[in-house]
């Protein structure tokens, strides 16, 4: 990857709807050259997809929460992961080091639906010993943009 690839990645993260013509003008390449670079970035898995960002509250999802989940033994990790992958309320799921085994970011309609997710779904999964939940009151920053400076990656 070179500096032009990093510039394209940065621009696409900021505006996934940017046209190849707009991108080509910005980086000083032809549209076919930009299309080829983007295709290669997608094939290599650097660009993993495109999505519209939405306001969840306008879609009836008023509660954002982070749920720490403790699993009693690693033998339960795979089963837990499979169950969590099927839950539409779970936006992110990370296996973590520390007191918890997993950290989940979820969106639900209200506290009643959050309670149901906790008590009827998560806590009944085999191996789950404990959950603790932090409800978000206000989000001051949420994003998906990964800041990349090409000079930092040359040694990587």
ABEGO torsion letter per residue (X at the ends): XBAAAAAAAAAAAABAABBAAAAAAAAGBBAAAAAAAAAAAAAAGABAEBBBBBBAAAAGBABBBBBBBBBABAAAAAAAAAAAAABAABABBBBBBEABABBBBBBBABAAAAAAAAAAAAAABBGBABBBBBBBABBABBBABBBBBAAAAAAX
